[in-house]
Amino acid sequence: MRVLQEVTEAVRETADAVGPAVVGIGRGFGRGTGVVIADGQVVTNAHNLRGDEVAVVFGDGRVAEGEVAGVDRDGDLAVIAADTGGTTPVEIGRAGELGPGSVVFALANPGGRGLRTTVGLVSATERSFRGPRGRRFRGGIEHTAPLPRGSSGGPLVDSGGRLVGINTVRGGGGLIVALAADDDFEERVNALARGEAVSRPRLGLAIAPARVARRLRRAVGLPERDGLLVHAVDPGGPAAAAGVEQGDLLVSAGGRDLVRVDDLHAAISDANGELRLTAVRGVEEREVVVSIEPIEPSGADR
C-alpha cells in the first residue's frame, strides 16, 4: 500500500507542477496536445496543425489564438506563438539519462478536453520510428504510460517534472514512442521559434514502393531486381542536376544496397556532402554522384 500511495502522490505532484503548461491544440475530439516551453511558445507535433492559425486551450479554459512560428514537417515538430498568460514553462531535462526501467510521466490535454496524467516505465531508448512524411528517425523513447487519442504533442517528463520527450506515435502493444528532448531537439525548437526553416539533406525525388518497381519492370519485359523506382524528380533538385530521371531504378547508395526506402534515408543521413548512386535505366547500369548539401524543403519527398 505504501508503494501505491507514493505513486499516487507522484502523479498528483507531477500534474500540479507540469499540468498548467499542458495545453490542447485545436478544439474537440481527435485534435492534439502541446506544452509551453517558454513565454509565448508552445511545442507540439506538426501533424496536429490544420493551417497557420490554431486554437490553444489552457487547463483553466482560456483559449488563445496562436500562430505557427515554425514547423518541421519531416521531423513532426512545430512551435506555436501564443499568449501563454504567465504560465510557467516546463523545464527541459536530459533525455540521455533515461534507460529501461526509468519512471516517466505522460501528460495530455486532448483538444482541450481536460488534463490527463499517467505514469509508466521506459521500455527502450534509441527506438526508430517513421514520421508522418515517411522519414524514419532514431532516438525515440518507448514507454508504457498509457495515453488517449489526441495526446500526441504532449510532454513526457521525468520524476523531477523535466521534459524528456514529446509523445508522438503509438507503437505496438499500446506502447508510446516520444521524440527525445535532447540537444538536437532544443536547437530545432529554438530555430522554429525564430521562424527559421529546418533544412535537411534531400535528393529531390519521389520514390515508388519496391513492389511497384518489380511489377512495372515485369510488365515491360525487364528482369526483376531489388531497388527503388524513381516516380518523380524535382527539376530544380540535386538528383536532377546529377542526371537522375523518372523511371530509373536506384539499386545502391553510398555502397548500401537499396531494398527499402529506409535504406535510402540512412544513406542520405550518413553522406557527407555528396552521395554516389547506382541507377539502372532499362538494362543499363550507371553511377551518378549527387550533391546533397542541405536545401529548403520542396514538393519532393526525399
C-alpha positions in Angstrom: 0.0 0.0 0.0 2.8 2.4 0.8 4.2 2.0 -2.8 0.8 2.7 -4.2 0.5 5.8 -2.1 3.9 7.1 -3.2 2.9 6.5 -6.9 -0.4 8.3 -6.4 1.4 11.3 -4.7 4.0 11.4 -7.5 1.3 11.5 -10.2 -0.6 14.3 -8.3 2.6 16.3 -7.8 3.5 16.0 -11.5 0.0 17.0 -12.5 0.1 20.0 -10.2 3.6 21.1 -11.3 3.5 20.4 -15.0 -0.2 20.3 -15.8 -0.7 24.1 -16.2 1.9 24.1 -19.1 0.0 21.3 -20.9 -2.5 22.7 -23.5 -5.0 21.5 -26.0 -4.2 22.1 -29.7 -7.4 22.8 -31.6 -10.8 22.1 -30.1 -12.8 18.9 -29.9 -12.2 15.2 -30.3 -9.3 14.0 -32.3 -7.1 17.1 -32.0 -3.8 17.2 -30.2 -1.8 18.4 -27.2 1.0 20.8 -26.7 3.3 22.1 -24.0 4.5 25.6 -23.0 8.3 25.6 -23.2 8.9 29.3 -23.0 7.0 32.5 -22.5 4.7 32.8 -25.6 5.9 29.5 -27.1 4.1 26.2 -27.3 5.6 23.0 -28.8 3.5 20.3 -30.4 3.7 17.7 -33.2 3.5 19.1 -36.7 0.8 16.6 -37.6 -1.6 18.3 -35.2 -1.7 21.5 -37.3 -4.5 22.4 -39.7 -3.2 25.7 -41.1 -1.1 28.7 -39.8 -3.6 29.6 -37.1 -4.5 27.3 -34.2 -6.6 27.5 -31.0 -4.5 26.9 -27.9 -6.7 25.7 -25.0 -5.3 26.1 -21.4 -6.3 24.0 -18.4 -8.3 26.8 -16.9 -10.5 27.0 -20.0 -8.8 30.1 -21.5 -8.4 29.9 -25.3 -5.6 31.8 -27.1 -5.5 32.1 -30.8 -2.0 31.0 -31.7 0.0 31.4 -34.9 2.6 28.8 -36.2 6.0 30.3 -35.7 7.9 27.5 -37.4 7.2 23.9 -38.5 9.4 20.9 -39.3 7.0 18.5 -41.0 9.6 15.9 -41.7 10.6 15.9 -38.0 7.0 16.2 -36.9 7.7 19.2 -34.7 6.2 22.7 -34.6 6.3 25.8 -32.4 3.2 28.0 -31.9 3.4 31.6 -30.9 0.6 32.3 -28.4 -0.2 34.4 -25.3 0.7 31.9 -22.6 -0.6 34.2 -19.9 2.3 33.9 -17.5 2.1 30.0 -17.5 5.3 28.6 -16.0 7.1 26.8 -18.9 8.2 23.2 -18.4 11.9 22.8 -17.9 13.8 20.7 -20.5 15.7 17.8 -18.9 18.2 15.2 -20.1 16.6 12.5 -22.2 20.0 10.8 -22.5 20.0 9.9 -18.8 16.9 7.7 -19.2 17.2 4.0 -19.6 15.0 0.9 -19.5 13.1 1.0 -16.2 13.2 4.8 -15.7 10.0 6.2 -14.3 8.3 8.7 -16.6 5.0 10.6 -16.6 2.9 11.4 -19.7 0.6 14.3 -19.8 -2.0 15.4 -22.3 -4.9 17.7 -22.8 -6.5 16.3 -25.9 -8.2 19.0 -27.9 -8.6 21.0 -24.6 -10.9 18.4 -23.0 -9.0 18.2 -19.7 -5.7 17.2 -18.3 -4.6 13.5 -18.3 -1.6 12.3 -16.3 -0.3 8.8 -16.4 2.8 7.0 -15.1 4.9 4.3 -16.8 8.4 3.0 -17.3 10.8 3.5 -20.2 10.8 0.2 -22.1 13.5 1.2 -24.6 15.6 4.1 -25.9 17.1 4.8 -29.3 13.9 3.4 -30.9 13.4 4.2 -34.6 10.0 5.3 -35.8 8.5 6.7 -39.0 7.4 10.4 -39.2 4.2 11.5 -40.9 6.0 12.1 -44.2 7.7 8.7 -44.3 11.2 9.6 -42.9 12.4 7.2 -40.3 14.0 8.7 -37.1 16.2 7.2 -34.5 16.5 8.1 -30.8 12.8 7.7 -29.8 11.9 6.9 -26.2 9.5 4.0 -25.9 7.4 3.9 -22.7 4.4 2.2 -21.1 2.5 5.3 -19.8 -1.0 4.9 -21.4 -2.5 7.9 -23.3 -5.8 8.5 -25.0 -6.3 9.6 -28.6 -5.4 13.3 -29.1 -2.4 13.1 -26.7 0.3 13.4 -29.4 2.4 16.6 -28.9 2.1 16.4 -25.1 5.1 16.1 -22.8 6.9 13.1 -21.4 8.6 14.2 -18.1 11.0 12.5 -15.7 10.5 12.1 -12.0 11.6 15.7 -11.5 8.9 17.1 -13.8 11.5 17.9 -16.5 10.7 17.5 -20.2 12.4 14.5 -21.7 10.3 13.9 -24.8 7.2 14.8 -26.9 4.8 11.9 -27.2 4.4 11.3 -30.9 3.3 7.9 -32.1 1.5 4.8 -30.7 3.6 1.7 -31.1 2.7 -2.0 -30.9 1.1 -3.4 -27.7 -0.1 0.0 -26.5 3.4 1.4 -26.1 4.1 5.1 -26.9 7.1 6.5 -28.7 8.3 10.0 -27.8 10.6 12.3 -29.6 13.6 12.7 -27.3 14.2 16.1 -25.8 17.9 16.1 -26.5 20.4 18.8 -27.6 19.2 18.5 -31.2 15.6 18.9 -30.0 16.5 22.2 -28.3 18.3 23.5 -31.3 15.3 22.7 -33.6 12.8 24.3 -31.2 14.9 27.4 -31.0 15.2 27.7 -34.7 11.5 27.1 -35.3 10.6 29.7 -32.6 12.7 32.2 -34.6 10.8 31.3 -37.8 13.7 29.5 -39.4 13.1 26.6 -41.7 14.8 23.3 -40.7 17.0 22.2 -43.6 17.6 18.5 -44.2 19.7 16.8 -46.9 17.4 15.8 -49.7 17.8 14.4 -53.2 14.6 15.9 -54.7 13.0 12.5 -55.6 9.7 10.8 -55.1 10.0 7.0 -54.7 7.5 4.3 -55.7 7.2 1.2 -53.4 9.5 -1.7 -54.3 6.6 -3.9 -55.3 5.6 -1.3 -57.9 9.1 -1.3 -59.3 9.1 -5.1 -59.7 5.6 -5.1 -61.2 6.5 -2.4 -63.8 9.8 -4.0 -64.8 8.0 -7.3 -65.3 5.3 -5.6 -67.3 7.8 -4.2 -69.9 9.8 -7.4 -70.0 12.8 -6.3 -67.9 14.3 -8.6 -65.3 13.1 -8.1 -61.8 15.6 -6.5 -59.4 15.6 -5.1 -55.9 15.7 -1.3 -55.9 13.7 1.9 -55.5 11.9 3.2 -58.6 12.1 6.9 -59.2 8.5 8.0 -59.5 9.2 11.8 -60.0 12.1 14.1 -60.0 12.2 17.7 -58.8 13.6 19.6 -61.8 15.5 22.0 -59.5 16.7 19.3 -57.1 20.2 17.8 -56.7 19.2 14.4 -58.3 18.0 16.1 -61.5 21.3 18.0 -61.7 23.2 14.7 -61.4 21.2 13.2 -64.3 18.7 11.0 -62.4 15.4 10.6 -64.4 11.9 9.4 -63.8 11.8 5.6 -64.3 15.4 5.0 -63.0 15.8 2.1 -60.6 18.1 3.0 -57.8 19.9 -0.1 -56.6 22.6 1.2 -54.3 23.5 4.5 -52.5 26.8 5.1 -50.7 27.7 1.5 -51.1 24.5 0.4 -49.5 22.0 -1.9 -51.3 18.6 -0.3 -51.6 15.7 -2.6 -50.8 13.5 -0.3 -48.7 13.2 3.5 -48.7 14.7 3.4 -45.2 17.9 2.3 -46.8 18.0 5.4 -48.9 17.2 7.6 -45.9 20.1 6.0 -43.9 22.5 6.6 -46.8 21.5 10.2 -47.1 21.9 10.7 -43.4 25.4 9.1 -43.5 26.6 11.1 -46.6 29.0 14.0 -46.2 28.0 16.5 -48.9 27.6 14.0 -51.7 26.1 10.6 -52.4 27.1 8.1 -55.0 24.1 6.3 -56.5 23.9 3.3 -58.8 20.9 3.6 -61.1 19.5 1.1 -63.6 17.8 2.6 -66.7 16.3 -0.3 -68.7 19.2 -2.8 -68.5 22.0 -0.2 -68.4 23.6 0.3 -65.0 25.5 3.5 -64.3 26.8 5.6 -61.3 26.0 9.2 -60.6 27.2 11.5 -57.8 24.6 13.7 -56.2 25.5 16.8 -54.2 23.2 16.8 -51.1 24.0 19.9 -49.3 21.0 20.8 -47.1 18.3 22.6 -49.1 14.9 24.1 -48.1 12.1 21.6 -48.2 10.1 21.4 -51.5 7.4 19.3 -53.0 9.5 16.2 -53.5 9.5 13.5 -50.8 13.2 12.7 -50.4 
